[in-house]
């Protein structure tokens, strides 16, 4: 199935070089692949995968191992953001 992966802030460095400017890539993933399985090949440190949304809906950390996106979904991931 095909989804879109969007990475933000410092996580964009884990995308292929030609996709970093747009911060997104289309992905062909296996049917039944969980969020954890989808992002594993990108080598993002677990501590940097902070905010995860599928189609704008928050997916809590405890659901990421079993949550399976559907065809056409947009998976967006942000690292922790500090500010003051």
N, C-alpha and C positions, 0 to 999 in steps of 0.2 A: 504494500500500500504506500501511498505517497503522502507525506506531511511536510510542513515547513518548520525548520528549526531557526529560532532567533536567539542570539546571544548578545548580551548588553555589557557595557563598560569593559572592564578588564578581561571578561570572558571571550570577547571577540577574537583575541589572539589564538584561540583554539579552533577557529574556523580556517578553512583554506584561504590563502592570501588574497585571492581574487574575490572572496565573499566578505572580507572584513569591512569594506566601505559601506556595504548595504546591511551588514550585521545579520544576514540571513542566508540560508541555503535550502533548496528543496532536497528532501531525503526520500529515498526508497527504503522502506523498512519492512521486516517480516511481519506478516499478520500475527497478532498476539504479542508483539514485542512491547515490553513495559517501558516506562520513561527511563528507568535505571539502565535497561539494556540498550536503549536508543542512544543515550549520552555517553555510555562507557567508552566507545572507541575514540571519543574526542579528548580523553585524558584530563578532564577537568578535576581538580582536587575536590573531594567531597565537601570540604568546608567552604568552598567558593560557590557551590550550587545552593543558593540561599532561597531565592524567591522563584517558584516554578508555577507557571500558568499554562493552562491549555484552553485556547480560545478565550482568554481573558479571565478564566476561573482558576482561583488558587488551588493548588494541589499540595496538601500538607506532606511533610517529610515521611510520615508513617505510611502514606498511600503510594509513594513513588515506586516502590518495588513491584506493586501489583497493578497500578493504573495503566491501562492500555489505550493510547490514542486511537482515533478512528481516521479513516481516509479523509484527507483534506484538512485535518486539524492543524492548528498552529501551536507549537510548543515553544514557549518563551522562558528564558532563564536569566536571572540577575544575580550578581554576587552580593555579599553584604555591602551596604553603603553606610559610611559614617559621615556625620556632619554635626553641625552645632550652631 
